[in-house]
């Protein structure tokens, strides 16, 4: 964006605009898509047994502790 007197470039973006919420929604959808892709890859490559050693990964994948 260019504005002001004299004209100058705004480098701070558009913080505080209604688009902030939309940007957060896009980021959330992206993270969820990547997470789902990783889960699919783990199932497809039969690597679920490796998750059982890490409680954070077990929780992320939704596996029940044995």
Biopython code that builds the backbone (N, CA, C, O; Angstrom):
import numpy as np
from Bio.PDB.StructureBuilder import StructureBuilder

atoms = [
    (1, "UNK", "N", (0.843, -1.178, 0.000)),
    (1, "UNK", "CA", (0.000, 0.000, 0.000)),
    (1, "UNK", "C", (0.884, 1.235, 0.000)),
    (1, "UNK", "O", (1.935, 1.282, 0.639)),
    (2, "UNK", "N", (0.432, 2.206, -0.720)),
    (2, "UNK", "CA", (1.125, 3.486, -0.766)),
    (2, "UNK", "C", (0.162, 4.552, -0.276)),
    (2, "UNK", "O", (-0.975, 4.635, -0.739)),
    (3, "UNK", "N", (0.633, 5.381, 0.680)),
    (3, "UNK", "CA", (-0.237, 6.396, 1.264)),
    (3, "UNK", "C", (0.615, 7.437, 1.954)),
    (3, "UNK", "O", (1.818, 7.245, 2.127)),
    (4, "UNK", "N", (-0.002, 8.541, 2.350)),
    (4, "UNK", "CA", (0.674, 9.549, 3.136)),
    (4, "UNK", "C", (1.147, 10.726, 2.312)),
    (4, "UNK", "O", (1.036, 10.743, 1.086)),
    (5, "UNK", "N", (1.675, 11.709, 3.017)),
    (5, "UNK", "CA", (2.214, 12.897, 2.363)),
    (5, "UNK", "C", (3.554, 13.195, 3.003)),
    (5, "UNK", "O", (3.565, 13.664, 4.141)),
    (6, "UNK", "N", (4.647, 12.965, 2.378)),
    (6, "UNK", "CA", (4.817, 12.467, 1.020)),
    (6, "UNK", "C", (4.452, 10.981, 0.928)),
    (6, "UNK", "O", (4.404, 10.276, 1.935)),
    (7, "UNK", "N", (4.198, 10.528, -0.294)),
    (7, "UNK", "CA", (3.816, 9.142, -0.507)),
    (7, "UNK", "C", (4.915, 8.208, -0.018)),
    (7, "UNK", "O", (6.099, 8.452, -0.246)),
    (8, "UNK", "N", (4.518, 7.154, 0.646)),
    (8, "UNK", "CA", (5.480, 6.160, 1.115)),
    (8, "UNK", "C", (4.803, 4.806, 1.173)),
    (8, "UNK", "O", (3.577, 4.710, 1.219)),
    (9, "UNK", "N", (5.620, 3.756, 1.170)),
    (9, "UNK", "CA", (5.104, 2.396, 1.269)),
    (9, "UNK", "C", (4.808, 2.066, 2.723)),
    (9, "UNK", "O", (5.589, 2.393, 3.616)),
    (10, "UNK", "N", (3.676, 1.418, 2.952)),
    (10, "UNK", "CA", (3.340, 0.936, 4.286)),
    (10, "UNK", "C", (3.873, -0.483, 4.410)),
    (10, "UNK", "O", (3.479, -1.368, 3.650)),
    (11, "UNK", "N", (4.761, -0.700, 5.358)),
    (11, "UNK", "CA", (5.367, -2.012, 5.532)),
    (11, "UNK", "C", (4.737, -2.808, 6.671)),
    (11, "UNK", "O", (5.101, -3.962, 6.899)),
    (12, "UNK", "N", (3.794, -2.198, 7.386)),
    (12, "UNK", "CA", (3.179, -2.876, 8.526)),
    (12, "UNK", "C", (1.986, -3.727, 8.147)),
    (12, "UNK", "O", (1.392, -4.359, 9.021)),
    (13, "UNK", "N", (1.616, -3.769, 6.893)),
    (13, "UNK", "CA", (0.469, -4.563, 6.472)),
    (13, "UNK", "C", (-0.816, -3.919, 6.904)),
    (13, "UNK", "O", (-0.910, -2.697, 7.019)),
    (14, "UNK", "N", (-1.817, -4.756, 7.146)),
    (14, "UNK", "CA", (-3.136, -4.245, 7.499)),
    (14, "UNK", "C", (-3.607, -4.866, 8.806)),
    (14, "UNK", "O", (-4.704, -5.418, 8.878)),
    (15, "UNK", "N", (-2.779, -4.774, 9.832)),
    (15, "UNK", "CA", (-3.124, -5.338, 11.135)),
    (15, "UNK", "C", (-4.404, -4.705, 11.661)),
    (15, "UNK", "O", (-4.654, -3.513, 11.486)),
    (16, "UNK", "N", (-5.200, -5.539, 12.309)),
    (16, "UNK", "CA", (-6.417, -5.042, 12.933)),
    (16, "UNK", "C", (-7.590, -4.903, 11.974)),
    (16, "UNK", "O", (-8.616, -4.333, 12.345)),
    (17, "UNK", "N", (-7.469, -5.399, 10.776)),
    (17, "UNK", "CA", (-8.572, -5.312, 9.826)),
    (17, "UNK", "C", (-9.444, -6.554, 9.942)),
    (17, "UNK", "O", (-9.027, -7.543, 10.545)),
    (18, "UNK", "N", (-10.651, -6.521, 9.376)),
    (18, "UNK", "CA", (-11.527, -7.690, 9.419)),
    (18, "UNK", "C", (-10.916, -8.917, 8.729)),
    (18, "UNK", "O", (-11.375, -10.036, 8.963)),
    (19, "UNK", "N", (-9.922, -8.738, 7.910)),
    (19, "UNK", "CA", (-9.303, -9.857, 7.204)),
    (19, "UNK", "C", (-8.444, -10.704, 8.136)),
    (19, "UNK", "O", (-8.099, -11.832, 7.786)),
    (20, "UNK", "N", (-8.092, -10.195, 9.300)),
    (20, "UNK", "CA", (-7.282, -10.973, 10.247)),
    (20, "UNK", "C", (-7.956, -12.292, 10.581)),
    (20, "UNK", "O", (-7.307, -13.338, 10.578)),
    (21, "UNK", "N", (-9.252, -12.255, 10.871)),
    (21, "UNK", "CA", (-9.988, -13.475, 11.221)),
    (21, "UNK", "C", (-10.011, -14.439, 10.032)),
    (21, "UNK", "O", (-9.878, -15.650, 10.206)),
    (22, "UNK", "N", (-10.178, -13.905, 8.851)),
    (22, "UNK", "CA", (-10.175, -14.746, 7.644)),
    (22, "UNK", "C", (-8.810, -15.404, 7.452)),
    (22, "UNK", "O", (-8.733, -16.580, 7.096)),
    (23, "UNK", "N", (-7.747, -14.661, 7.684)),
    (23, "UNK", "CA", (-6.398, -15.222, 7.555)),
    (23, "UNK", "C", (-6.160, -16.333, 8.570)),
    (23, "UNK", "O", (-5.532, -17.341, 8.248)),
    (24, "UNK", "N", (-6.653, -16.158, 9.785)),
    (24, "UNK", "CA", (-6.514, -17.201, 10.806)),
    (24, "UNK", "C", (-7.293, -18.450, 10.409)),
    (24, "UNK", "O", (-6.839, -19.569, 10.650)),
    (25, "UNK", "N", (-8.460, -18.265, 9.805)),
    (25, "UNK", "CA", (-9.250, -19.417, 9.338)),
    (25, "UNK", "C", (-8.506, -20.179, 8.242)),
    (25, "UNK", "O", (-8.522, -21.409, 8.213)),
    (26, "UNK", "N", (-7.857, -19.445, 7.348)),
    (26, "UNK", "CA", (-7.091, -20.083, 6.269)),
    (26, "UNK", "C", (-5.916, -20.862, 6.855)),
    (26, "UNK", "O", (-5.648, -21.988, 6.436)),
    (27, "UNK", "N", (-5.220, -20.273, 7.812)),
    (27, "UNK", "CA", (-4.099, -20.968, 8.455)),
    (27, "UNK", "C", (-4.567, -22.223, 9.184)),
    (27, "UNK", "O", (-3.914, -23.264, 9.117)),
    (28, "UNK", "N", (-5.690, -22.125, 9.874)),
    (28, "UNK", "CA", (-6.220, -23.284, 10.594)),
    (28, "UNK", "C", (-6.570, -24.406, 9.614)),
    (28, "UNK", "O", (-6.285, -25.573, 9.882)),
    (29, "UNK", "N", (-7.175, -24.063, 8.498)),
    (29, "UNK", "CA", (-7.524, -25.068, 7.493)),
    (29, "UNK", "C", (-6.268, -25.700, 6.905)),
    (29, "UNK", "O", (-6.242, -26.905, 6.654)),
    (30, "UNK", "N", (-5.234, -24.906, 6.686)),
    (30, "UNK", "CA", (-3.975, -25.423, 6.154)),
    (30, "UNK", "C", (-3.329, -26.407, 7.134)),
    (30, "UNK", "O", (-2.885, -27.483, 6.734)),
    (31, "UNK", "N", (-3.279, -26.043, 8.395)),
    (31, "UNK", "CA", (-2.679, -26.919, 9.409)),
    (31, "UNK", "C", (-3.470, -28.218, 9.514)),
    (31, "UNK", "O", (-2.883, -29.292, 9.640)),
    (32, "UNK", "N", (-4.790, -28.126, 9.464)),
    (32, "UNK", "CA", (-5.610, -29.336, 9.529)),
    (32, "UNK", "C", (-5.383, -30.229, 8.304)),
    (32, "UNK", "O", (-5.341, -31.453, 8.426)),
    (33, "UNK", "N", (-5.237, -29.619, 7.136)),
    (33, "UNK", "CA", (-4.986, -30.395, 5.915)),
    (33, "UNK", "C", (-3.647, -31.119, 5.982)),
    (33, "UNK", "O", (-3.546, -32.283, 5.595)),
    (34, "UNK", "N", (-2.628, -30.433, 6.469)),
    (34, "UNK", "CA", (-1.307, -31.051, 6.591)),
    (34, "UNK", "C", (-1.352, -32.174, 7.620)),
    (34, "UNK", "O", (-0.766, -33.236, 7.411)),
    (35, "UNK", "N", (-2.035, -31.943, 8.713)),
    (35, "UNK", "CA", (-2.164, -32.961, 9.751)),
    (35, "UNK", "C", (-2.861, -34.204, 9.205)),
    (35, "UNK", "O", (-2.422, -35.327, 9.453)),
    (36, "UNK", "N", (-3.943, -34.002, 8.463)),
    (36, "UNK", "CA", (-4.651, -35.142, 7.867)),
    (36, "UNK", "C", (-3.784, -35.875, 6.862)),
    (36, "UNK", "O", (-3.824, -37.104, 6.793)),
    (37, "UNK", "N", (-2.999, -35.143, 6.078)),
    (37, "UNK", "CA", (-2.105, -35.781, 5.104)),
    (37, "UNK", "C", (-1.047, -36.625, 5.818)),
    (37, "UNK", "O", (-0.733, -37.732, 5.380)),
    (38, "UNK", "N", (-0.503, -36.103, 6.911)),
    (38, "UNK", "CA", (0.492, -36.862, 7.674)),
    (38, "UNK", "C", (-0.122, -38.128, 8.267)),
    (38, "UNK", "O", (0.499, -39.191, 8.251)),
    (39, "UNK", "N", (-1.330, -38.010, 8.785)),
    (39, "UNK", "CA", (-2.004, -39.183, 9.344)),
    (39, "UNK", "C", (-2.229, -40.234, 8.258)),
    (39, "UNK", "O", (-1.999, -41.421, 8.488)),
    (40, "UNK", "N", (-2.675, -39.805, 7.080)),
    (40, "UNK", "CA", (-2.891, -40.731, 5.985)),
    (40, "UNK", "C", (-1.587, -41.430, 5.602)),
    (40, "UNK", "O", (-1.576, -42.638, 5.366)),
    (41, "UNK", "N", (-0.506, -40.685, 5.539)),
    (41, "UNK", "CA", (0.788, -41.273, 5.182)),
    (41, "UNK", "C", (1.215, -42.315, 6.219)),
    (41, "UNK", "O", (1.730, -43.373, 5.858)),
    (42, "UNK", "N", (1.005, -42.023, 7.493)),
    (42, "UNK", "CA", (1.372, -42.981, 8.539)),
    (42, "UNK", "C", (0.576, -44.269, 8.414)),
    (42, "UNK", "O", (1.117, -45.359, 8.597)),
    (43, "UNK", "N", (-0.714, -44.145, 8.101)),
    (43, "UNK", "CA", (-1.542, -45.339, 7.926)),
    (43, "UNK", "C", (-1.110, -46.084, 6.672)),
    (43, "UNK", "O", (-0.946, -47.303, 6.704)),
    (44, "UNK", "N", (-0.926, -45.375, 5.577)),
    (44, "UNK", "CA", (-0.574, -45.988, 4.298)),
    (44, "UNK", "C", (0.768, -46.714, 4.364)),
    (44, "UNK", "O", (0.930, -47.788, 3.785)),
    (45, "UNK", "N", (1.732, -46.115, 5.078)),
    (45, "UNK", "CA", (3.066, -46.722, 5.169)),
    (45, "UNK", "C", (3.189, -47.671, 6.355)),
    (45, "UNK", "O", (4.269, -48.189, 6.641)),
    (46, "UNK", "N", (2.061, -47.895, 7.048)),
    (46, "UNK", "CA", (2.007, -48.833, 8.173)),
    (46, "UNK", "C", (3.047, -48.508, 9.249)),
    (46, "UNK", "O", (3.810, -49.369, 9.686)),
    (47, "UNK", "N", (3.050, -47.246, 9.658)),
    (47, "UNK", "CA", (4.008, -46.788, 10.666)),
    (47, "UNK", "C", (3.334, -46.456, 12.001)),
    (47, "UNK", "O", (3.942, -45.814, 12.858)),
    (48, "UNK", "N", (2.095, -46.885, 12.179)),
    (48, "UNK", "CA", (1.378, -46.555, 13.412)),
    (48, "UNK", "C", (2.055, -47.129, 14.648)),
    (48, "UNK", "O", (1.981, -46.532, 15.722)),
    (49, "UNK", "N", (2.717, -48.281, 14.517)),
    (49, "UNK", "CA", (3.374, -48.881, 15.674)),
    (49, "UNK", "C", (4.476, -47.984, 16.228)),
    (49, "UNK", "O", (4.821, -48.085, 17.406)),
    (50, "UNK", "N", (5.024, -47.121, 15.405)),
    (50, "UNK", "CA", (6.090, -46.217, 15.873)),
    (50, "UNK", "C", (5.546, -45.067, 16.706)),
    (50, "UNK", "O", (6.300, -44.422, 17.435)),
    (51, "UNK", "N", (4.263, -44.804, 16.610)),
    (51, "UNK", "CA", (3.664, -43.727, 17.393)),
    (51, "UNK", "C", (3.504, -44.097, 18.856)),
    (51, "UNK", "O", (3.467, -43.220, 19.719)),
    (52, "UNK", "N", (3.410, -45.374, 19.139)),
    (52, "UNK", "CA", (3.102, -45.808, 20.498)),
    (52, "UNK", "C", (4.168, -45.425, 21.518)),
    (52, "UNK", "O", (3.896, -45.444, 22.719)),
    (53, "UNK", "N", (5.358, -45.084, 21.077)),
    (53, "UNK", "CA", (6.445, -44.724, 21.993)),
    (53, "UNK", "C", (6.437, -43.252, 22.382)),
    (53, "UNK", "O", (7.158, -42.843, 23.293)),
    (54, "UNK", "N", (5.622, -42.453, 21.692)),
    (54, "UNK", "CA", (5.591, -41.018, 21.956)),
    (54, "UNK", "C", (4.170, -40.602, 22.341)),
    (54, "UNK", "O", (3.273, -40.621, 21.499)),
    (55, "UNK", "N", (3.956, -40.225, 23.609)),
    (55, "UNK", "CA", (2.604, -39.875, 24.060)),
    (55, "UNK", "C", (1.996, -38.693, 23.295)),
    (55, "UNK", "O", (0.787, -38.664, 23.069)),
    (56, "UNK", "N", (2.815, -37.728, 22.899)),
    (56, "UNK", "CA", (2.282, -36.568, 22.167)),
    (56, "UNK", "C", (1.754, -36.995, 20.801)),
    (56, "UNK", "O", (0.690, -36.544, 20.377)),
    (57, "UNK", "N", (2.493, -37.862, 20.111)),
    (57, "UNK", "CA", (2.043, -38.344, 18.803)),
    (57, "UNK", "C", (0.826, -39.254, 18.941)),
    (57, "UNK", "O", (-0.085, -39.209, 18.115)),
    (58, "UNK", "N", (0.813, -40.069, 19.975)),
    (58, "UNK", "CA", (-0.337, -40.939, 20.223)),
    (58, "UNK", "C", (-1.589, -40.111, 20.447)),
    (58, "UNK", "O", (-2.655, -40.434, 19.923)),
    (59, "UNK", "N", (-1.464, -39.045, 21.221)),
    (59, "UNK", "CA", (-2.584, -38.150, 21.477)),
    (59, "UNK", "C", (-3.009, -37.439, 20.200)),
    (59, "UNK", "O", (-4.205, -37.328, 19.928)),
    (60, "UNK", "N", (-2.049, -36.953, 19.408)),
    (60, "UNK", "CA", (-2.343, -36.251, 18.161)),
    (60, "UNK", "C", (-3.097, -37.150, 17.194)),
    (60, "UNK", "O", (-4.039, -36.709, 16.535)),
    (61, "UNK", "N", (-2.679, -38.422, 17.109)),
    (61, "UNK", "CA", (-3.303, -39.338, 16.173)),
    (61, "UNK", "C", (-4.634, -39.884, 16.701)),
    (61, "UNK", "O", (-5.451, -40.400, 15.939)),
    (62, "UNK", "N", (-4.833, -39.764, 17.988)),
    (62, "UNK", "CA", (-6.082, -40.248, 18.579)),
    (62, "UNK", "C", (-6.051, -41.718, 18.928)),
    (62, "UNK", "O", (-7.099, -42.353, 19.043)),
    (63, "UNK", "N", (-4.871, -42.260, 19.097)),
    (63, "UNK", "CA", (-4.745, -43.675, 19.477)),
    (63, "UNK", "C", (-4.941, -43.816, 20.965)),
    (63, "UNK", "O", (-4.554, -42.937, 21.736)),
    (64, "UNK", "N", (-5.532, -44.905, 21.367)),
    (64, "UNK", "CA", (-5.711, -45.191, 22.796)),
    (64, "UNK", "C", (-4.458, -45.880, 23.317)),
    (64, "UNK", "O", (-3.914, -46.780, 22.677)),
    (65, "UNK", "N", (-4.012, -45.442, 24.487)),
    (65, "UNK", "CA", (-2.844, -46.093, 25.102)),
    (65, "UNK", "C", (-3.223, -47.507, 25.512)),
    (65, "UNK", "O", (-4.293, -47.745, 26.071)),
    (66, "UNK", "N", (-2.319, -48.444, 25.221)),
    (66, "UNK", "CA", (-2.600, -49.856, 25.550)),
    (66, "UNK", "C", (-2.245, -50.150, 26.986)),
    (66, "UNK", "O", (-2.411, -51.281, 27.443)),
]
sb = StructureBuilder()
sb.init_structure("model")
sb.init_model(0)
sb.init_chain("A")
sb.init_seg("    ")
for serial, (resi, resn, name, xyz) in enumerate(atoms, 1):
    if name == "N":
        sb.init_residue(resn, " ", resi, " ")
    sb.init_atom(name, np.array(xyz, "f"), 0.0, 1.0, " ", f" {name:<3s}", serial, name[0])
structure = sb.get_structure()
